[in-house]
Structure formats: structure tokens, C-alpha cells
Amino acid sequence: MNSWAEAKTDRCLRFAPHKPISFFVIHRTLARIERLLRICRLPSGPALKWSEPAFSLMEFETCQALAAGGIHPKLVIDAGANIGQFALAATCMLQPEKVISFEPVSSAYTELLALSKRYPCIEPRHLALGSKREKTVIRVATQTRSSSILPLHENHRTAYPLIHQHREEEIIVTTLLDEIPADKYTPILLKLDVQGFELEVLKGGGDLPGIQWMLVECSSIPYYEGAPVLRDLQAHLEPLGFSIQYPVASHRTGTDGPVQQFDLLFARA
């Protein structure tokens, strides 16, 4: 704990001797202050935090790291856009000419569409991406970012017991090759956050024309039934000339659990 935090703790103990001190509350308060400072370091961070429902500190810091690493796409393909968290961050931090965001869940797409009215470079599409054009159903989760065409794996239910799939919604699936104007916008950054459907999306992209970088949410264990893990994605991407550059973000299970999910940057040689 730093000296400021120690001093604050000492004051709490000195002036409230008869009240039990919750160090959890102190820790949570310090974490909130640290998070606020991180938001303030972002360009227009506080204004976006208070005005945009799609603001996500994690996504902004991810895009900030990409920009610092020299990633400057003309087009961002946002697969699994939800309400536009990554689309907003990419628009502000990477400044591409266009962001094409795919979101199949109707409730999330409504918010994504509203965001696109305020940021015209974001083009929302009420579609999922996969290996072929078809109609199917998506299992909508209580946290919509966890919605998937695939059923939840036991690993997911154990790690996130409060999240469950509670209804189904009919959706349209299309492919990258059918949707992306690779001859118009290059280089392209493909962001994949599709809850276990990553390999199907890649199969629908052929040799992925125009795509120079990919930001892919990967895991070392499956969180959805039949979902690929990292080695499966590597086996598909390496013959196409893509290799892992570095992890951009990691996701810990719980507050002190293992890191089993991470956002990896792939680049074409």
C-alpha cells in the first residue's frame, strides 16, 4: 500500500476507534480513485464516461495500447460489437475511416444503432458472422456480452455463476467475405469477441484479404460448448501468415483467480 493509503487508514483508525474498519471498503474506495485517474488520463475520458453508455475503460486502454504499438487501420471490423464499446474506443483512439460493427442481439443492436447516430463512421449491421450464410438462434445471456450461438460450458458456469442463458433469438449469420470491402479499405483490423464462434468467423473469411491485424479474445480452456482454444486458432491462422505479437489485455477469473482469457494481437507477416 502506498504512503497516501497508509495515512488514510491511520486516520480512519484514529478518529473512529469504536467502529469496525472494513479494509474491503478502503480497498474498494482506493480502486475507484485509481480507476477515475485512469479515465482522466484518456483524451476526453471524463466527458465520454459521463455521456456515452458504451464507454469502457478496458476497451479504451486496449485501443490506446494498439495505437502506441503502431496499429493504424483504415477499417476496423468489430465482430461481436455488443452496444459499441470497442467501436467507440476504436473511433476515438485509432481514428479509422470506418468501423463496421456486427451485433446480432436485438437489444444490444438498438444501443449500437443509437451510438452510430452520434459517430457516423460507425456502421452497425444487425448480423452475426460465421462460416456460411444461414439463419440460426443465439442464446441470449443475462449479460448480453456473454450471449453466444453455442451453449455455455461448465467452465463458464463455474467461473461466472450469475450469468446464464435465459432466452433464444433468431438471427441471420453472414460471412466476412460477403460483407467486407477489402479492396476499398486497407489495412484492416479485425476484432473478434464472439463467445466461442471465433473459428467459424475465420473460416468464413477465406484467406482474410486486406486484414493486417487481428485482436482476438482467446482462452486456454473452453467457456462454450465446442469452442476453440488458443492452439486451435493458431493452427488456423499460422498457414495464412498470422502470428501472435503480444497480449493486449488479460482477464482474471474472479478477483484472484487464474488468467485463462486474454486478448491477443495477431499480425500478418
Secondary structure as the mmCIF struct_conf table of DSSP 4:
data_model
#
loop_
_struct_conf.conf_type_id
_struct_conf.id
_struct_conf.beg_label_comp_id
_struct_conf.beg_label_asym_id
_struct_conf.beg_label_seq_id
_struct_conf.end_label_comp_id
_struct_conf.end_label_asym_id
_struct_conf.end_label_seq_id
HELX_RH_AL_P HELX_RH_AL_P1 SER A 3 PHE A 15
TURN_TY1_P TURN_TY1_P1 PRO A 17 HIS A 18
BEND BEND1 LYS A 19 LYS A 19
HELX_RH_AL_P HELX_RH_AL_P2 PHE A 23 ARG A 41
BEND BEND2 LEU A 42 LEU A 42
TURN_TY1_P TURN_TY1_P2 PRO A 43 SER A 44
HELX_RH_AL_P HELX_RH_AL_P3 GLY A 45 SER A 51
TURN_TY1_P TURN_TY1_P3 PRO A 53 ALA A 54
HELX_RH_AL_P HELX_RH_AL_P4 LEU A 57 ALA A 68
TURN_TY1_P TURN_TY1_P4 GLY A 69 GLY A 70
BEND BEND3 LYS A 74 LYS A 74
STRN STRN1 LEU A 75 ALA A 79
BEND BEND4 GLY A 80 GLY A 80
TURN_TY1_P TURN_TY1_P5 ASN A 82 GLY A 84
HELX_RH_AL_P HELX_RH_AL_P5 GLN A 85 MET A 93
TURN_TY1_P TURN_TY1_P6 LEU A 94 LEU A 94
BEND BEND5 GLU A 97 GLU A 97
STRN STRN2 LYS A 98 PHE A 102
HELX_RH_AL_P HELX_RH_AL_P6 SER A 106 ARG A 118
TURN_TY1_P TURN_TY1_P7 PRO A 120 CYS A 121
STRN STRN3 ILE A 122 ARG A 125
BEND BEND6 HIS A 126 HIS A 126
STRN STRN4 ALA A 128 LEU A 129
BEND BEND7 SER A 131 LYS A 132
STRN STRN5 GLU A 134 ALA A 141
BEND BEND8 THR A 142 GLN A 143
HELX_RH_3T_P HELX_RH_3T_P1 THR A 144 SER A 146
STRN STRN6 SER A 148 SER A 148
BEND BEND9 ILE A 149 LEU A 150
HELX_LH_PP_P HELX_LH_PP_P1 PRO A 151 PRO A 151
STRN STRN7 LEU A 152 LEU A 152
HELX_LH_PP_P HELX_LH_PP_P2 HIS A 153 HIS A 153
HELX_RH_AL_P HELX_RH_AL_P7 GLU A 154 ALA A 159
TURN_TY1_P TURN_TY1_P8 PRO A 161 LEU A 162
STRN STRN8 GLN A 165 THR A 174
HELX_RH_AL_P HELX_RH_AL_P8 LEU A 176 GLU A 179
TURN_TY1_P TURN_TY1_P9 ALA A 182 LYS A 184
BEND BEND10 TYR A 185 TYR A 185
BEND BEND11 PRO A 187 PRO A 187
STRN STRN9 ILE A 188 LEU A 192
TURN_TY1_P TURN_TY1_P10 GLN A 195 GLY A 196
HELX_RH_AL_P HELX_RH_AL_P9 GLU A 198 LYS A 203
TURN_TY1_P TURN_TY1_P11 GLY A 204 ASP A 207
TURN_TY1_P TURN_TY1_P12 PRO A 209 GLY A 210
STRN STRN10 ILE A 211 SER A 219
BEND BEND12 SER A 220 ILE A 221
BEND BEND13 TYR A 223 TYR A 223
STRN STRN11 TYR A 224 TYR A 224
TURN_TY1_P TURN_TY1_P13 GLU A 225 GLY A 226
HELX_RH_AL_P HELX_RH_AL_P10 LEU A 230 LEU A 237
HELX_RH_3T_P HELX_RH_3T_P2 GLU A 238 LEU A 240
TURN_TY1_P TURN_TY1_P14 GLY A 241 GLY A 241
STRN STRN12 PHE A 242 ARG A 252
BEND BEND14 THR A 253 THR A 253
TURN_TY1_P TURN_TY1_P15 GLY A 254 ASP A 256
BEND BEND15 GLY A 257 GLY A 257
STRN STRN13 VAL A 259 ARG A 268
#
